[in-house]
Amino acid sequence: MDQRLLPDRLLIVETPNHDPAADGLETPTLTDEDWEAVQRYAQAIFACGMHSIHGPSHWTRVEKVGLELARETGADPTVVRLFAMLHDTCRLNDDKDPGHGPRAADMLGTLIGILLTIDPGRLVLLEQAIRHHTDGQTSEDPTIGTCWDADRLDLGRVGTSPEAAYMSTDEGKKRAAIS
């Protein structure tokens, strides 16, 4: 995987083909039980408490907005949902915690293979989206960009208005402009 950070805050991630069907493979479907297991896992490891501004109510809003955006952007809804549930799970506090994205990305190895299985391409997208979601970058990848936009469009919860300049997708930019 080749990744380069460009001066204009754009993250380029070259990923392996994340469409297993194109290779004649069947894409594993996550069951309701899988989603519930991920949610239980996220809540179990989250140190800030269930009423945290970065906790389950935020994850739910990010999931809802992310899935709405995905219909417009073509993002992978499985990755968007997993991102929503996992991106802030390794926060140590509700204040500044610059290492929480990398910690959550590193934690994926514990989750993947134990609670659920996703194909390698999706795992790369999920890992990159989680690892870099606080870096202030944008992404041309529709799935990573949708994840980041969904998170940033919920900045109102902390008294900050989302800015179109920090949105990756056209739909995210439109929503930020009217918020």
C-alpha positions in Angstrom: 0.0 0.0 0.0 1.4 3.3 -1.0 0.2 6.4 0.8 1.3 9.9 0.4 0.3 13.0 2.3 0.0 15.9 -0.1 0.5 19.5 0.9 -3.2 20.3 0.5 -4.3 17.9 3.2 -5.3 15.2 0.7 -4.7 11.6 1.6 -4.1 9.2 -1.3 -4.5 5.5 -0.4 -3.9 2.9 -3.0 -5.7 -0.2 -1.9 -6.0 -3.7 -3.2 -9.2 -4.3 -5.1 -11.8 -4.2 -2.3 -14.5 -5.9 -4.5 -14.1 -9.6 -3.9 -16.9 -10.3 -6.4 -14.6 -8.9 -9.1 -12.2 -11.7 -8.2 -15.0 -14.3 -8.2 -15.1 -14.4 -4.5 -18.2 -14.0 -2.3 -18.3 -11.0 -0.1 -19.0 -12.0 3.5 -22.2 -10.5 4.8 -22.2 -9.2 8.3 -25.2 -10.5 10.2 -27.2 -8.6 12.8 -25.4 -10.7 15.4 -22.0 -9.5 14.0 -23.1 -5.8 14.2 -24.3 -6.4 17.8 -21.0 -8.0 18.7 -19.1 -5.1 17.3 -21.2 -2.7 19.2 -20.8 -4.6 22.5 -17.0 -4.7 21.9 -16.8 -1.0 21.2 -18.8 -0.2 24.3 -16.7 -2.6 26.4 -13.4 -1.0 25.4 -14.6 2.7 25.4 -13.0 4.4 28.4 -15.0 7.7 28.3 -18.4 6.4 29.4 -21.6 5.8 27.6 -22.7 9.5 27.8 -19.4 10.9 26.4 -19.6 13.4 23.5 -17.5 10.8 21.6 -19.6 7.8 22.7 -22.4 5.7 21.4 -24.8 8.5 20.6 -22.1 10.1 18.4 -21.4 6.7 16.8 -25.0 6.4 15.9 -25.2 9.8 14.3 -22.0 9.2 12.3 -23.5 5.9 11.1 -26.8 7.5 10.1 -25.1 10.4 8.2 -22.5 8.1 6.8 -25.1 5.7 5.3 -27.0 8.7 3.9 -23.8 10.0 2.3 -22.8 6.5 1.0 -26.0 6.4 -1.1 -24.7 9.5 -2.9 -20.9 8.8 -2.9 -20.9 5.1 -3.7 -18.9 4.4 -0.5 -18.9 0.9 1.0 -21.6 0.9 3.6 -20.0 -1.9 5.6 -16.8 0.1 6.1 -18.8 3.2 6.9 -20.8 1.4 9.6 -17.7 -0.2 11.1 -15.9 3.2 11.0 -18.8 4.8 12.8 -18.8 2.3 15.6 -15.0 2.0 16.1 -13.3 5.3 15.2 -13.5 6.9 18.7 -13.4 3.7 20.8 -9.8 4.1 21.9 -10.1 7.7 23.2 -8.7 8.2 26.7 -10.7 11.4 27.3 -13.2 13.8 25.7 -10.5 16.5 25.4 -7.5 16.5 23.1 -6.4 13.0 22.4 -4.3 13.0 19.2 -3.4 9.3 19.5 -6.9 7.9 19.6 -7.1 7.3 15.8 -3.9 5.3 15.5 -4.8 3.3 18.7 -8.2 2.4 17.3 -6.7 1.4 14.0 -4.1 -0.8 15.8 -7.0 -2.4 17.8 -8.6 -3.7 14.6 -6.3 -6.7 14.7 -8.0 -7.7 17.9 -11.4 -7.4 16.5 -11.0 -8.7 13.0 -10.9 -12.5 12.9 -12.3 -12.8 16.4 -15.7 -11.1 16.1 -16.0 -10.8 12.4 -14.4 -11.3 9.0 -14.1 -8.7 6.3 -12.1 -8.9 3.1 -8.6 -7.4 3.0 -9.5 -4.5 0.8 -12.2 -3.4 3.2 -9.9 -3.8 6.1 -7.3 -1.5 4.5 -10.0 1.2 3.9 -11.3 0.8 7.5 -7.8 1.0 9.0 -6.8 4.0 7.0 -10.1 5.8 7.7 -9.8 5.2 11.4 -6.0 5.9 11.7 -6.2 9.3 9.9 -9.6 10.6 10.8 -8.3 13.3 13.1 -5.4 14.5 10.8 -7.5 17.2 9.1 -7.0 15.7 5.7 -9.4 15.0 2.9 -9.5 11.9 0.7 -10.4 11.2 -2.9 -11.4 7.6 -1.9 -15.2 7.7 -1.7 -15.4 5.4 1.3 -12.6 7.0 3.4 -14.0 10.5 2.5 -17.5 9.5 3.4 -16.3 8.2 6.8 -14.5 11.4 7.6 -17.3 13.6 6.3 -19.9 11.8 8.5 -17.7 12.3 11.6 -17.0 16.0 10.8 -20.6 16.7 10.1 -21.3 15.9 13.7 -18.9 18.6 15.0 -21.9 20.6 16.2 -22.0 18.4 19.3 -18.8 20.2 20.5 -19.9 23.7 19.4 -17.9 23.7 16.1 -19.6 24.2 12.7 -18.4 21.8 10.0 -16.5 23.5 7.2 -16.8 22.6 3.6 -13.0 22.9 3.1 -12.5 19.9 5.4 -15.1 17.7 3.5 -13.9 15.1 1.1 -17.2 14.5 -0.8 -19.4 16.8 -2.8 -22.4 15.8 -0.6 -20.4 16.4 2.5 -19.4 19.9 1.2 -23.1 20.7 0.5 -24.2 19.6 4.0 -21.4 21.6 5.6 -22.3 24.7 3.7 -25.9 24.6 5.0 -25.1 23.7 8.6 
